[in-house]
Amino acid sequence: MSILSIRLTNRLNESLNEEARLSRQPKSLIARIALEHFLANRQRERFLAQMTRAAKAIDPDHAVQLAEEALPLDNESMALTKSRTPISA
């Protein structure tokens, strides 16, 4: 594993210390998880922006056709997601 040194504001440091105390987890673990979430979110945002640009570039009639073709799969995915039992943390 690599080591990264960062500077934290006093407020962020206090929040991190408090979370570490409450969760009884090392600050490095909490920071690593937060960074993983942040980077995954940024990657998702970039992907969605790319998809939006691609959607705007295609013919509107073709876009409607693609959406209609994808709708049954979207509905099936939603049904599967709703039927899953949530995992307790």
C-alpha positions as CSV (number, residue, x, y, z in Angstrom):
1,M,0.0,0.0,0.0
2,S,1.2,3.5,-0.7
3,I,1.4,6.3,1.8
4,L,-0.2,9.8,1.2
5,S,0.3,12.8,3.4
6,I,-2.4,15.4,3.3
7,R,-3.2,18.6,5.1
8,L,-6.6,18.9,6.8
9,T,-8.4,21.9,8.0
10,N,-8.9,21.9,11.8
11,R,-12.7,21.3,11.2
12,L,-12.1,18.3,9.0
13,N,-9.5,16.9,11.3
14,E,-11.9,17.2,14.3
15,S,-14.6,15.5,12.2
16,L,-12.3,12.7,11.2
17,N,-11.1,12.2,14.8
18,E,-14.7,12.1,16.0
19,E,-15.7,9.5,13.4
20,A,-12.7,7.4,14.2
21,R,-13.6,7.5,17.9
22,L,-17.3,6.7,17.3
23,S,-16.7,4.0,14.8
24,R,-13.6,2.6,16.5
25,Q,-11.8,2.5,13.2
26,P,-8.5,4.0,12.2
27,K,-8.5,7.4,10.6
28,S,-6.6,6.1,7.7
29,L,-9.4,3.5,7.0
30,I,-12.1,6.2,7.1
31,A,-10.1,8.5,4.8
32,R,-9.4,5.6,2.4
33,I,-13.1,4.7,2.2
34,A,-14.1,8.4,1.8
35,L,-11.6,8.8,-1.0
36,E,-12.8,5.6,-2.7
37,H,-16.4,6.9,-2.6
38,F,-15.3,10.3,-3.9
39,L,-13.4,8.9,-6.8
40,A,-16.1,6.4,-7.7
41,N,-18.6,9.3,-7.7
42,R,-16.4,11.5,-9.9
43,Q,-16.0,8.6,-12.3
44,R,-19.7,8.1,-12.4
45,E,-20.3,11.8,-13.0
46,R,-17.8,11.8,-16.0
47,F,-19.5,8.7,-17.4
48,L,-22.9,10.3,-17.2
49,A,-21.6,13.5,-18.8
50,Q,-20.1,11.5,-21.6
51,M,-23.5,9.6,-22.1
52,T,-25.3,13.0,-22.1
53,R,-23.0,14.4,-24.8
54,A,-23.5,11.2,-26.8
55,A,-27.2,11.3,-26.4
56,K,-27.3,15.0,-27.5
57,A,-25.3,14.1,-30.6
58,I,-27.7,11.5,-32.0
59,D,-30.9,12.1,-33.9
60,P,-33.9,12.8,-31.6
61,D,-36.0,10.2,-33.3
62,H,-33.3,7.6,-33.0
63,A,-32.9,8.5,-29.3
64,V,-36.6,7.8,-28.7
65,Q,-36.3,4.5,-30.4
66,L,-33.3,3.5,-28.3
67,A,-35.1,4.6,-25.1
68,E,-38.2,2.5,-26.0
69,E,-36.0,-0.5,-26.7
70,A,-34.2,-0.1,-23.4
71,L,-37.3,0.4,-21.3
72,P,-38.1,-3.3,-20.7
73,L,-34.6,-3.9,-19.5
74,D,-34.7,-0.9,-17.3
75,N,-38.0,-2.1,-15.8
76,E,-36.6,-5.6,-15.3
77,S,-33.5,-4.1,-13.5
78,M,-35.7,-2.0,-11.3
79,A,-37.8,-5.0,-10.4
80,L,-34.7,-7.1,-9.5
81,T,-33.3,-4.3,-7.4
82,K,-36.5,-3.8,-5.5
83,S,-36.8,-7.5,-4.7
84,R,-33.4,-7.8,-3.2
85,T,-33.1,-8.0,0.5
86,P,-31.0,-5.0,1.8
87,I,-27.7,-5.9,3.5
88,S,-27.5,-4.7,7.1
89,A,-24.4,-2.8,8.0
